[in-house]
Amino acid sequence: MKAAPGERTAGKSSLRLLLLRILKHKKAVGLGLVTLVIVDAMQLIVPQVFQRTIDSLASGMATRSLLLQMGLAILGLYLIMGFFRFFWRYLVIGSSFRIDRNLRQELYDHLQTLSPQYYDQTKVGDIMAHATNDINAVRMAVGMATIAAFDAIFLSLSSVLIMVIMNWKLTLITMIPLPLIAFMMLKFGKLIHRRFEAVQKAFSTLTEKAQESLSGVRVIKAYGDEESEDRYFSMRAEECVTQNVRLARIWGMFQPMIGALAMASMAILLGVGGAMVVKGIISLGEFVAFSSYLMMLIWPMIAIGWVVNLLQRGAASMDRIQRIFTTVPDIIDGENEFQSRPAIDVKNLSFTYPGTEVEVLKDLTFSLPEGGTLGVVGRTGSGKTTLVELLMRLYDPPEGTVFLGGEDVHRMKLSSIRGMFGYVPQETFLFAMSIADNISFGSAGITREEVERLASIVDIDREIMSFPDGYDTMVGERGVTLSGGQKQRVAIARALAVKPSILVLDDSLSSVDTETEAAILDRLRQDIRDLTSILIAHRISTIQNADHIIVMDDGRIVEHGSHTELIEHEGFYAELYRMQQLEEEARKEDTSDAEGGDDR
């Protein structure tokens, strides 16, 4: 059974998910582990060479030829180790970076499928922490932790086997501290996992505060509120430090204790093994070789702590990322394509945002024929923007309420629906790239001539050419280098560039004066006369030439008709029209008086 929209599916074990990521690159990782075995095998041979050399020296049987052979053998072994060490690092660590790349891409692709509702409920700082810290932790877990774990297991088992063959009694005695390491792994592992999750949450909060403060820096400066913002940021930074210190305390105890237990084995060897050499039970060469194998065991003991730390961090991070992957998109894709320019029908549409109880839209019904223009006007908060977002399925309307070309939007592919629309929202967003790139965004293959033509239609071409770099002028983050009116006009040109079937302008000329607005609308009417258009505005002048106008209040359509019909109706629309006319006349009188004052 499919999960309901927005429902989290049952997640697999985090460590299992890490393993599945590794298995996708099993050939490279497997070959890397083979080369690691070769390196470890050469490393296990070296003590045997030293044993033979030392025993020869101790017995007086050493010759120059034998010593030269032993020296060349050791040199050859280390050359082979160096050669294959390069390949295991290239193969295994290279695979970890490919896993990193794929995970980032999958995360980005999945985030693109989620509806605006998800972003309404999720902080940007959390998402940024997932895309940076968490993925880095996963990379370390599938790379260095994997290779260290395999190396530790292979090297320790091989060393123990050789030590047992050499002297099983001495091996058992020197291995006494090792069970304590397994106990510590069980005790500290879960604790490290929990504390690392707390570290990641603190980092997410810190990232979110930094992003919010930097995005709103102009508001902060306008209110002179730098001191309080600095205090809030310091509080979150302090919490991040606190959580990291808590983790460091555990890790700081864990690692030295592992090392101490490892060195306890060396102390036992010196006492017991040294006595065996004195009694002639083992030779000096065997003692040196045995100590070398025991030293090889120390690295796995220390590696255990490091691997546990990396794996717990990686598992905690993988679990956090998996929560995003298992978030099912609220809006499910339909099956049908639609290519023509459709009529719009809305029937008894009511809508409540998920997680709230207040109806934003209440029983809306209207039709807009193909090629028609609909004007939408109403008080702030009356549901105008929500209406067009439902038409595009940015939020999901109830089934049987919104139709494009006579077909329920739920049965249409999302790409088909949104490909019809050219949408200019209330809050204009420009990307941190050139003006030309912003206009051509989403329009593959558009020419510079077409970009300039569209800029001319929205009456911004002269202003663009006045910039030092013209159309190649970089607009800065969110278009900060442009005025509000300039950003709106660039956004309208961008919407026209995609050659939409339905153009939606959501109060998109509010930042320009009425004269500029009139000139733009006049040019737009020529360019979009074949398009279905929806104009949302507070100013009557923006929508008065629409074929049909609806007036919204408190989520309902309270009036509808043409401009003339609504004026004759003497309702809210007529009242708003007269009020705006008085404001415009007063503004013109003020302008005339100011110009007269200049003449005097």
C-alpha positions as CSV (number, residue, x, y, z in Angstrom):
1,M,0.0,0.0,0.0
2,K,1.3,3.4,-0.9
3,A,2.0,5.9,1.8
4,A,-0.3,8.8,2.1
5,P,0.9,12.2,0.9
6,G,3.2,13.7,3.5
7,E,3.5,10.5,5.5
8,R,6.9,9.2,6.5
9,T,7.5,5.6,5.5
10,A,9.2,3.2,7.9
11,G,12.9,3.8,7.6
12,K,15.6,1.1,7.4
13,S,18.5,0.9,9.8
14,S,20.8,3.8,9.3
15,L,23.9,1.5,9.2
16,R,22.1,-0.7,6.7
17,L,21.4,2.4,4.6
18,L,25.1,3.3,4.7
19,L,26.0,-0.3,3.6
20,L,23.5,0.0,0.7
21,R,25.3,3.1,-0.4
22,I,28.6,1.3,-0.4
23,L,27.2,-1.7,-2.3
24,K,26.3,0.6,-5.2
25,H,30.0,1.0,-5.7
26,K,30.9,-2.5,-4.8
27,K,33.3,-3.1,-7.7
28,A,35.6,-0.1,-6.9
29,V,35.3,-0.7,-3.1
30,G,35.9,-4.4,-3.5
31,L,39.0,-3.9,-5.6
32,G,40.2,-1.3,-3.1
33,L,39.8,-3.8,-0.3
34,V,41.8,-6.4,-2.3
35,T,44.7,-3.9,-2.6
36,L,44.4,-3.2,1.1
37,V,44.7,-7.0,1.8
38,I,47.9,-7.0,-0.3
39,V,49.3,-4.0,1.8
40,D,48.4,-5.8,5.0
41,A,49.9,-9.0,3.9
42,M,53.2,-7.3,3.1
43,Q,53.0,-5.7,6.5
44,L,52.5,-9.1,8.2
45,I,55.7,-10.5,6.4
46,V,57.9,-7.7,7.7
47,P,58.2,-9.0,11.3
48,Q,59.2,-12.4,10.0
49,V,62.1,-10.8,8.1
50,F,63.1,-9.0,11.3
51,Q,62.9,-12.2,13.3
52,R,65.2,-14.1,11.0
53,T,67.7,-11.2,10.9
54,I,67.8,-10.7,14.7
55,D,68.1,-14.5,15.4
56,S,70.9,-14.6,12.9
57,L,72.7,-11.7,14.6
58,A,72.1,-13.2,18.1
59,S,73.4,-16.7,17.1
60,G,76.4,-15.2,15.3
61,M,75.3,-16.8,12.0
62,A,74.7,-13.5,10.2
63,T,76.6,-12.7,7.0
64,R,76.9,-9.6,4.9
65,S,75.1,-11.3,2.1
66,L,72.2,-12.3,4.4
67,L,71.9,-8.8,5.9
68,L,71.9,-7.3,2.4
69,Q,69.2,-9.7,1.4
70,M,67.1,-8.9,4.5
71,G,67.5,-5.2,3.9
72,L,66.5,-5.5,0.2
73,A,63.5,-7.6,1.2
74,I,62.3,-5.0,3.7
75,L,62.8,-2.3,1.1
76,G,60.9,-4.3,-1.5
77,L,58.0,-5.0,0.9
78,Y,57.6,-1.3,1.7
79,L,57.7,-0.3,-2.0
80,I,54.9,-2.8,-2.7
81,M,53.0,-1.5,0.2
82,G,53.3,2.1,-1.0
83,F,52.2,1.1,-4.5
84,F,49.1,-0.7,-3.5
85,R,48.3,1.8,-0.7
86,F,47.9,4.5,-3.4
87,F,45.3,2.3,-5.2
88,W,43.2,1.4,-2.2
89,R,43.0,5.1,-1.2
90,Y,42.2,6.1,-4.8
91,L,39.5,3.4,-5.1
92,V,37.8,3.5,-1.7
93,I,38.1,7.2,-0.8
94,G,37.3,8.0,-4.5
95,S,34.1,5.9,-4.1
96,S,33.2,7.8,-0.9
97,F,33.4,11.1,-2.8
98,R,31.2,9.6,-5.6
99,I,28.7,8.6,-3.0
100,D,28.9,12.1,-1.6
101,R,28.2,13.5,-5.1
102,N,25.3,11.1,-5.7
103,L,23.8,11.8,-2.3
104,R,23.9,15.5,-2.8
105,Q,22.2,15.2,-6.2
106,E,19.5,12.8,-4.9
107,L,18.8,15.2,-2.0
108,Y,18.6,18.2,-4.3
109,D,16.4,16.3,-6.7
110,H,14.1,15.1,-4.0
111,L,13.8,18.6,-2.5
112,Q,12.6,19.7,-5.9
113,T,9.7,17.3,-5.7
114,L,8.4,18.6,-2.4
115,S,5.6,21.1,-2.3
116,P,5.7,24.6,-0.9
117,Q,4.0,23.3,2.2
118,Y,7.1,21.3,3.1
119,Y,9.2,24.5,2.9
120,D,6.6,26.4,5.0
121,Q,7.3,23.9,7.8
122,T,11.0,23.3,7.4
123,K,13.7,25.8,8.2
124,V,16.3,26.7,5.5
125,G,19.1,26.2,8.1
126,D,18.0,22.6,8.7
127,I,18.1,21.8,4.9
128,M,21.6,23.5,4.6
129,A,22.9,21.5,7.5
130,H,21.7,18.3,5.8
131,A,23.4,19.3,2.6
132,T,26.7,20.2,4.2
133,N,27.5,18.7,7.6
134,D,25.4,15.6,7.4
135,I,26.5,14.5,3.9
136,N,30.2,15.1,4.9
137,A,29.6,12.8,7.9
138,V,28.1,10.1,5.6
139,R,31.1,10.4,3.3
140,M,33.5,9.8,6.1
141,A,31.5,6.9,7.3
142,V,31.4,5.2,3.9
143,G,35.0,6.1,3.1
144,M,37.5,6.2,6.0
145,A,35.4,4.4,8.5
146,T,34.8,1.5,6.1
147,I,38.4,1.1,5.1
148,A,39.6,1.5,8.7
149,A,37.0,-1.1,9.9
150,F,38.1,-3.7,7.3
151,D,41.7,-3.0,7.9
152,A,41.3,-3.3,11.6
153,I,39.4,-6.6,11.3
154,F,41.8,-8.2,8.8
155,L,45.0,-7.0,10.4
156,S,43.9,-8.0,13.9
157,L,42.6,-11.5,13.0
158,S,45.8,-12.2,10.9
159,S,48.1,-10.9,13.7
160,V,46.3,-12.9,16.4
161,L,46.5,-16.1,14.2
162,I,50.2,-15.7,13.7
163,M,50.8,-14.9,17.4
164,V,48.9,-18.1,18.3
165,I,51.0,-20.1,16.0
166,M,54.1,-18.6,17.5
167,N,53.2,-19.0,21.1
168,W,49.5,-19.5,22.1
169,K,50.1,-19.1,25.9
170,L,51.8,-15.7,25.5
171,T,49.0,-14.7,23.1
172,L,46.3,-15.5,25.6
173,I,48.0,-13.6,28.4
174,T,48.6,-10.5,26.3
175,M,45.0,-10.5,25.0
176,I,43.5,-10.2,28.5
177,P,42.7,-6.4,28.2
178,L,40.8,-6.8,24.8
179,P,37.3,-7.9,26.1
180,L,37.2,-4.6,27.9
181,I,37.4,-2.8,24.6
182,A,34.2,-4.6,23.3
183,F,32.4,-3.5,26.5
184,M,33.4,0.1,26.0
185,M,32.2,0.0,22.4
186,L,28.8,-1.1,23.5
187,K,28.7,1.5,26.3
188,F,29.9,4.5,24.5
189,G,28.6,3.9,20.9
190,K,24.9,4.8,21.6
191,L,26.0,7.7,23.7
192,I,28.2,9.1,20.9
193,H,25.3,8.7,18.5
194,R,22.8,10.7,20.6
195,R,25.3,13.4,21.3
196,F,26.2,13.8,17.7
197,E,22.5,14.2,16.8
198,A,22.4,17.0,19.3
199,V,25.5,18.6,17.7
200,Q,23.8,18.5,14.3
201,K,20.6,20.0,15.6
202,A,22.5,22.8,17.2
203,F,24.4,23.4,14.0
204,S,21.1,23.5,12.0
205,T,19.8,26.2,14.4
206,L,23.0,28.2,14.1
207,T,22.9,27.9,10.3
208,E,19.3,29.0,10.2
209,K,20.0,32.1,12.4
210,A,23.0,33.1,10.2
211,Q,20.9,32.7,7.0
212,E,18.0,34.7,8.5
213,S,20.3,37.5,9.8
214,L,22.2,37.9,6.5
215,S,19.0,37.8,4.5
216,G,17.4,40.5,6.7
217,V,20.6,42.6,7.2
218,R,18.9,45.7,5.7
219,V,16.0,45.5,8.2
220,I,18.5,45.0,11.1
221,K,20.5,48.0,10.1
222,A,17.3,50.1,9.5
223,Y,16.2,49.4,13.1
224,G,19.7,49.7,14.5
225,D,19.2,46.2,16.1
226,E,22.7,44.8,15.5
227,E,23.3,44.4,19.2
228,S,20.3,42.1,19.9
229,E,20.9,40.1,16.7
230,D,24.5,39.6,17.8
231,R,23.2,38.4,21.2
232,Y,20.8,36.0,19.6
233,F,23.5,34.6,17.3
234,S,25.9,34.3,20.2
235,M,23.4,32.3,22.2
236,R,23.0,29.8,19.3
237,A,26.7,29.7,18.7
238,E,27.2,29.0,22.5
239,E,24.7,26.2,22.3
240,C,26.6,24.7,19.3
241,V,29.8,24.9,21.3
242,T,28.1,23.3,24.3
243,Q,26.9,20.3,22.3
244,N,30.3,19.9,20.6
245,V,32.0,20.0,24.0
246,R,29.6,17.4,25.4
247,L,30.5,15.1,22.5
248,A,34.2,15.9,22.9
249,R,34.1,14.8,26.5
250,I,32.8,11.4,25.6
251,W,35.2,11.0,22.7
252,G,38.0,12.4,24.8
253,M,37.5,9.7,27.4
254,F,36.8,6.9,24.9
255,Q,40.0,7.2,22.7
256,P,42.6,7.4,25.6
257,M,41.0,4.5,27.4
258,I,41.2,2.4,24.2
259,G,44.9,3.4,23.9
260,A,45.6,2.6,27.6
261,L,44.1,-0.9,27.2
262,A,46.2,-1.4,24.1
263,M,49.4,-0.3,26.0
264,A,48.5,-2.6,28.9
265,S,48.9,-5.5,26.5
266,M,52.4,-4.2,25.7
267,A,53.2,-4.0,29.4
268,I,52.2,-7.7,29.8
269,L,54.3,-8.7,26.9
270,L,57.4,-6.9,28.3
271,G,57.0,-8.7,31.7
272,V,55.9,-12.2,30.5
273,G,57.6,-12.3,27.1
274,G,60.9,-10.8,28.5
275,A,61.0,-13.6,31.1
276,M,60.4,-16.2,28.4
277,V,63.4,-14.8,26.4
278,V,65.6,-15.0,29.5
279,K,64.5,-18.6,30.2
280,G,65.1,-19.5,26.5
281,I,61.5,-20.5,25.9
282,I,61.4,-18.1,22.9
283,S,64.2,-16.5,20.9
284,L,65.0,-12.7,20.9
285,G,63.9,-12.6,17.3
286,E,60.5,-14.2,18.1
287,F,60.1,-11.7,21.0
288,V,60.7,-8.8,18.6
289,A,58.4,-10.3,15.9
290,F,55.7,-11.0,18.6
291,S,55.9,-7.4,19.8
292,S,55.6,-6.2,16.2
293,Y,52.4,-8.2,15.8
294,L,51.1,-6.9,19.1
295,M,51.8,-3.4,18.0
296,M,49.8,-4.1,14.9
297,L,46.9,-5.0,17.2
298,I,47.2,-1.6,18.9
299,W,46.2,0.2,15.6
300,P,43.0,-1.9,15.3
301,M,42.2,-1.2,19.0
302,I,42.6,2.5,18.5
303,A,40.8,2.3,15.1
304,I,37.8,0.7,16.8
305,G,37.2,4.0,18.7
306,W,37.7,6.1,15.6
307,V,35.5,3.8,13.4
308,V,32.7,3.8,16.1
309,N,32.8,7.6,16.2
310,L,32.7,7.9,12.4
311,L,30.0,5.3,12.0
312,Q,27.8,6.7,14.7
313,R,28.2,10.2,13.2
314,G,27.5,8.8,9.7
315,A,24.5,6.8,10.9
316,A,23.0,9.8,12.8
317,S,23.4,12.0,9.7
318,M,22.1,9.3,7.4
319,D,19.0,9.1,9.6
320,R,18.5,12.8,9.3
321,I,18.9,12.8,5.5
322,Q,16.6,9.7,5.3
323,R,13.8,11.7,7.0
324,I,13.8,13.9,4.0
325,F,14.0,11.0,1.5
326,T,11.1,9.3,3.1
327,T,9.0,12.5,3.1
328,V,6.4,11.8,0.4
329,P,5.5,14.8,-1.8
330,D,2.1,16.2,-0.8
331,I,1.2,16.7,-4.4
332,I,1.0,13.5,-6.5
333,D,1.7,13.7,-10.3
334,G,-1.2,12.8,-12.6
335,E,-1.0,10.8,-15.8
336,N,-2.4,13.0,-18.5
337,E,-0.6,15.5,-20.7
338,F,-2.2,18.7,-21.9
339,Q,-0.7,20.7,-24.7
340,S,-3.3,23.3,-25.9
341,R,-4.2,26.7,-24.3
342,P,-7.0,25.6,-21.9
343,A,-10.0,27.3,-20.4
344,I,-10.1,27.5,-16.6
345,D,-13.1,26.3,-14.6
346,V,-13.3,26.6,-10.8
347,K,-16.3,24.9,-9.1
348,N,-17.3,25.2,-5.5
349,L,-13.6,25.6,-4.4
350,S,-13.0,25.7,-0.7
351,F,-9.5,25.4,0.8
352,T,-7.8,25.2,4.2
353,Y,-4.0,25.2,4.5
354,P,-2.8,21.9,6.0
355,G,-2.3,22.2,9.7
356,T,-4.7,25.1,10.1
357,E,-8.4,25.3,10.7
358,V,-9.4,28.5,9.0
359,E,-10.8,28.3,5.5
360,V,-8.8,30.6,3.2
361,L,-11.2,30.1,0.2
362,K,-14.9,29.5,0.5
363,D,-17.1,28.0,-2.3
364,L,-15.5,29.8,-5.2
365,T,-17.0,29.3,-8.7
366,F,-16.0,31.0,-11.9
367,S,-14.9,30.3,-15.5
368,L,-12.3,31.9,-17.7
369,P,-12.5,31.0,-21.4
370,E,-9.4,30.4,-23.5
371,G,-7.8,33.7,-24.4
372,G,-9.8,35.6,-21.8
373,T,-8.5,38.0,-19.2
374,L,-9.6,37.7,-15.5
375,G,-9.1,40.5,-13.1
376,V,-9.0,39.7,-9.4
377,V,-9.2,42.4,-6.7
378,G,-9.8,42.4,-3.0
379,R,-8.5,43.3,0.4
380,T,-5.2,42.0,1.7
381,G,-5.6,38.4,2.9
382,S,-8.8,37.7,0.9
383,G,-7.2,34.7,-0.8
384,K,-6.2,36.0,-4.2
385,T,-2.7,34.5,-4.2
386,T,-3.9,31.2,-2.7
387,L,-6.4,31.0,-5.7
388,V,-3.7,31.1,-8.4
389,E,-1.4,28.8,-6.4
390,L,-4.2,26.2,-6.4
391,L,-4.7,26.6,-10.1
392,M,-1.0,25.7,-10.6
393,R,-1.2,23.0,-7.9
394,L,1.6,24.6,-5.9
395,Y,-0.9,23.6,-3.2
396,D,-3.4,20.8,-3.8
397,P,-7.1,21.8,-4.3
398,P,-9.8,19.3,-3.4
399,E,-10.6,17.0,-6.3
400,G,-13.4,18.1,-8.6
401,T,-12.9,21.8,-8.0
402,V,-10.2,23.0,-10.4
403,F,-10.3,22.2,-14.1
404,L,-8.0,23.1,-17.0
405,G,-9.5,22.5,-20.5
406,G,-12.3,20.5,-18.8
407,E,-10.0,18.1,-17.0
408,D,-9.4,17.9,-13.3
409,V,-5.9,19.1,-12.5
410,H,-5.4,16.0,-10.3
411,R,-5.4,13.8,-13.4
412,M,-2.8,16.0,-15.2
413,K,1.0,15.8,-15.0
414,L,2.5,18.5,-12.8
415,S,5.0,19.4,-15.6
416,S,2.1,19.8,-18.0
417,I,0.2,22.1,-15.7
418,R,3.1,24.3,-14.6
419,G,4.4,24.4,-18.2
420,M,1.2,26.3,-19.1
421,F,1.8,29.1,-16.6
422,G,4.0,32.1,-16.6
423,Y,3.8,33.2,-13.0
424,V,5.0,36.5,-11.5
425,P,4.4,36.3,-7.7
426,Q,3.9,39.2,-5.3
427,E,7.4,38.7,-3.8
428,T,9.7,39.1,-6.8
429,F,12.7,36.8,-6.7
430,L,15.7,37.3,-9.0
431,F,18.7,35.0,-9.0
432,A,22.2,36.2,-8.4
433,M,23.2,36.3,-12.0
434,S,23.0,38.8,-15.0
435,I,19.8,40.5,-16.0
436,A,19.8,38.7,-19.3
437,D,20.1,35.3,-17.5
438,N,17.3,36.2,-15.2
439,I,15.0,37.0,-18.1
440,S,16.0,33.8,-20.0
441,F,15.7,31.6,-16.9
442,G,13.6,28.5,-17.8
443,S,13.6,29.4,-21.5
444,A,16.2,27.2,-23.3
445,G,17.6,28.6,-26.5
446,I,16.1,32.1,-26.2
447,T,18.2,34.7,-28.2
448,R,19.6,37.9,-26.9
449,E,17.3,39.7,-29.4
450,E,14.3,38.1,-27.8
451,V,15.5,39.1,-24.4
452,E,15.8,42.7,-25.4
453,R,12.4,42.7,-27.1
454,L,10.8,41.4,-23.9
455,A,12.7,44.0,-21.8
456,S,11.2,46.6,-24.2
457,I,7.7,45.4,-23.7
458,V,8.0,45.8,-19.9
459,D,9.6,49.2,-20.4
460,I,12.9,48.5,-18.7
461,D,15.2,48.3,-21.7
462,R,16.4,51.9,-21.4
463,E,17.2,51.5,-17.7
464,I,19.1,48.3,-18.4
465,M,21.2,50.0,-21.1
466,S,22.1,52.8,-18.6
467,F,23.9,50.2,-16.4
468,P,27.7,49.9,-17.1
469,D,27.4,46.3,-18.3
470,G,23.9,46.5,-19.8
471,Y,22.1,43.2,-20.0
472,D,25.2,41.5,-18.5
473,T,24.9,43.5,-15.2
474,M,24.9,41.2,-12.2
475,V,21.8,41.8,-10.0
476,G,23.2,40.5,-6.8
477,E,21.5,38.1,-4.3
478,R,17.7,38.3,-4.7
479,G,18.2,41.2,-7.2
480,V,19.4,43.5,-4.5
481,T,21.0,46.0,-6.9
482,L,17.7,46.7,-8.7
483,S,14.8,48.7,-7.4
484,G,11.4,47.1,-6.6
485,G,9.9,48.3,-9.8
486,Q,12.9,47.1,-11.9
487,K,12.7,43.7,-10.3
488,Q,9.0,43.4,-11.0
489,R,9.5,44.2,-14.7
490,V,12.4,41.8,-15.1
491,A,10.2,39.1,-13.5
492,I,7.4,39.9,-16.0
493,A,9.8,39.6,-18.9
494,R,11.0,36.3,-17.5
495,A,7.4,35.0,-17.4
496,L,6.8,36.1,-21.0
497,A,10.0,34.4,-22.1
498,V,8.7,30.9,-21.4
499,K,5.8,31.5,-23.9
500,P,3.1,30.5,-21.5
501,S,-0.5,29.6,-22.3
502,I,-1.7,31.3,-19.1
503,L,0.0,34.4,-17.7
504,V,-0.5,35.2,-14.0
505,L,0.5,38.6,-12.7
506,D,0.0,38.7,-8.9
507,D,0.2,42.4,-8.0
508,S,3.3,42.5,-10.2
509,L,3.2,46.2,-11.0
510,S,2.6,47.6,-7.5
511,S,6.1,49.1,-7.3
512,V,5.8,51.2,-10.5
513,D,3.9,54.5,-10.9
514,T,0.5,54.6,-12.6
515,E,1.9,56.1,-15.8
516,T,4.6,53.4,-16.2
517,E,2.0,50.8,-15.3
518,A,-0.4,52.1,-18.0
519,A,2.4,52.0,-20.6
520,I,3.4,48.5,-19.7
521,L,-0.2,47.2,-19.7
522,D,-0.8,48.8,-23.1
523,R,2.3,47.0,-24.6
524,L,1.4,43.7,-22.8
525,R,-2.1,43.7,-24.3
526,Q,-0.5,43.6,-27.7
527,D,1.9,40.8,-26.8
528,I,-0.5,38.6,-24.8
529,R,-3.7,39.1,-26.7
530,D,-3.8,35.4,-27.5
531,L,-3.0,34.3,-23.9
532,T,-5.3,33.4,-21.1
533,S,-4.4,36.0,-18.4
534,I,-5.1,36.4,-14.7
535,L,-4.3,39.9,-13.3
536,I,-4.3,40.2,-9.5
537,A,-4.0,43.8,-8.2
538,H,-4.9,46.3,-5.5
539,R,-5.1,49.1,-8.1
540,I,-8.3,49.2,-10.2
541,S,-6.3,50.7,-13.1
542,T,-4.4,47.4,-13.5
543,I,-7.5,45.2,-14.1
544,Q,-10.2,47.6,-15.4
545,N,-9.8,46.4,-19.0
546,A,-10.1,42.7,-18.1
547,D,-12.9,40.7,-19.7
548,H,-14.2,39.6,-16.4
549,I,-13.5,40.8,-12.8
550,I,-14.0,39.0,-9.5
551,V,-14.0,40.9,-6.2
552,M,-12.8,38.8,-3.2
553,D,-13.4,39.4,0.5
554,D,-12.7,36.9,3.3
555,G,-12.1,34.1,0.9
556,R,-15.4,34.6,-1.0
557,I,-16.3,36.1,-4.4
558,V,-18.6,39.0,-3.3
559,E,-18.9,40.7,-6.7
560,H,-18.2,39.8,-10.3
561,G,-18.7,41.3,-13.7
562,S,-17.0,43.8,-16.1
563,H,-15.6,47.1,-14.9
564,T,-18.6,49.0,-16.0
565,E,-21.1,46.5,-14.4
566,L,-19.2,46.7,-11.1
567,I,-19.1,50.5,-11.1
568,E,-22.9,50.5,-11.7
569,H,-23.4,47.9,-8.9
570,E,-22.2,50.5,-6.3
571,G,-20.5,47.9,-4.1
572,F,-17.0,47.5,-2.7
573,Y,-15.4,47.7,-6.2
574,A,-17.0,51.0,-7.0
575,E,-16.1,52.4,-3.6
576,L,-12.5,51.3,-4.0
577,Y,-12.4,52.7,-7.5
578,R,-13.6,56.2,-6.3
579,M,-11.2,56.2,-3.4
580,Q,-8.2,55.4,-5.7
581,Q,-9.3,58.1,-8.2
582,L,-9.4,60.7,-5.4
583,E,-5.9,59.5,-4.3
584,E,-4.6,59.8,-7.8
585,E,-6.1,63.3,-8.3
586,A,-4.5,64.4,-4.9
587,R,-1.2,63.0,-6.0
588,K,-1.3,64.9,-9.3
589,E,-2.3,68.2,-7.5
590,D,0.7,67.7,-5.1
591,T,3.0,67.2,-8.1
592,S,1.6,70.2,-9.9
593,D,2.0,72.4,-6.7
594,A,5.6,71.2,-6.3
595,E,6.4,72.1,-9.9
596,G,4.8,75.5,-9.5
597,G,6.8,76.1,-6.4
598,D,10.0,75.3,-8.3
599,D,9.0,77.9,-11.0
600,R,8.6,80.5,-8.3
